[in-house]
């Protein structure tokens, strides 16, 4: 696992204040999929949501969608605010989320990145993910990339 920096922690999202923080990071990183607090609450009931902090400063968040289907495919997404990238936070978030997905029984790991987020695509590819699909959601114009861990 990536070495953790002093004062750095990752915590499960509990309560509205942490849900709002998770929502903030999500909406900064993927504005086309911006969510309201009720949407995040619903997501928090289905998925594992975590926030990452450096001291008391929010630096990122993650999502683990539990394994589904015969292949036991889980989705792992790590998001780091732009001003905190390239310092190991994303790797630590990803590794913790990946570990959680494996504990849940995932045999296949996928992730999803907004195509214009070139940092996110490079991050995924650097960890062994390969592109499996590009698509635009019905009624929208933004291009998404689904990647699978090779």
Secondary structure, DSSP 8 states (H G I E B T S, - for coil): -----TTEEEEE--HHHHHHHHHHHHHHH-GGG---HHHHHHHHHHSEEEEEEETTEEEEEEEEEEEETTTTEEEEEEEE-GGGTTSSHHHHHHHHHHHHHHHTT-SEEEEEEETT-HHHHHHHHHTTEEEEEEEE-TT---EEEEEEE-
